[in-house]
Amino acid sequence: MNYRFLADRDLAVTRRLGLVHAGGGSDGKDVPVPATVVIDRAGVVRWSKLADNVQSRPDPKDVLGAVRAL
């Protein structure tokens, strides 16, 4: 695929999107809220799905549909 996938190790983007679970990690570290976010080239969030836990993810068909709609 000709898409970029983000690895946000320092939570910079996560914080900008308001997706931080403050103190939710081991030893009280901040961790990301489980989420899948599709962002267009202009930086606009076009689709997102938040999860209640790390094992709950959106159907890949839904994510692909959101990407194809860009």
C-alpha positions as CSV (number, residue, x, y, z in Angstrom):
1,M,0.0,0.0,0.0
2,N,1.1,3.5,-0.7
3,Y,0.0,4.8,2.7
4,R,2.0,5.8,5.8
5,F,1.5,4.1,9.1
6,L,2.4,6.0,12.2
7,A,4.4,4.8,15.1
8,D,4.0,7.4,17.8
9,R,6.6,6.3,20.4
10,D,6.8,9.6,22.2
11,L,2.9,10.2,22.1
12,A,3.3,13.6,20.4
13,V,0.6,12.9,17.9
14,T,-1.5,11.0,20.4
15,R,-1.5,14.1,22.7
16,R,-2.4,16.4,19.8
17,L,-5.4,14.2,19.0
18,G,-6.5,14.1,22.7
19,L,-6.0,10.3,22.8
20,V,-3.9,9.9,25.9
21,H,-4.9,7.7,28.8
22,A,-3.0,9.6,31.5
23,G,-1.4,7.2,34.0
24,G,-3.0,4.2,32.3
25,G,0.2,2.3,31.7
26,S,2.5,0.3,33.9
27,D,4.1,2.4,36.7
28,G,1.5,5.2,36.0
29,K,2.9,6.0,32.5
30,D,0.7,7.7,30.0
31,V,-0.4,5.4,27.2
32,P,-2.5,5.9,24.1
33,V,-6.2,5.2,24.1
34,P,-6.7,2.3,21.7
35,A,-7.7,3.9,18.5
36,T,-7.5,3.7,14.7
37,V,-7.4,7.1,13.0
38,V,-7.3,7.9,9.2
39,I,-5.8,11.3,8.5
40,D,-5.7,12.9,5.1
41,R,-2.7,14.6,3.5
42,A,-3.7,18.0,5.0
43,G,-3.7,16.5,8.5
44,V,-7.5,16.4,8.8
45,V,-8.9,13.4,10.7
46,R,-11.3,11.8,8.3
47,W,-12.3,8.7,10.2
48,S,-11.6,7.3,13.7
49,K,-12.7,4.4,15.9
50,L,-11.9,4.4,19.6
51,A,-11.8,1.1,21.5
52,D,-12.7,0.2,25.0
53,N,-9.6,-2.1,25.3
54,V,-6.5,-3.0,23.3
55,Q,-7.9,-6.2,21.9
56,S,-10.9,-4.5,20.3
57,R,-10.1,-3.2,16.8
58,P,-12.2,-2.1,13.9
59,D,-13.0,-4.4,11.0
60,P,-10.2,-4.0,8.4
61,K,-12.9,-3.5,5.7
62,D,-14.1,-0.4,7.5
63,V,-10.6,1.0,7.7
64,L,-9.9,0.3,4.1
65,G,-13.2,1.9,3.1
66,A,-12.2,5.1,5.0
67,V,-8.8,5.1,3.3
68,R,-10.3,4.6,-0.1
69,A,-12.7,7.5,0.5
70,L,-9.8,9.9,0.8
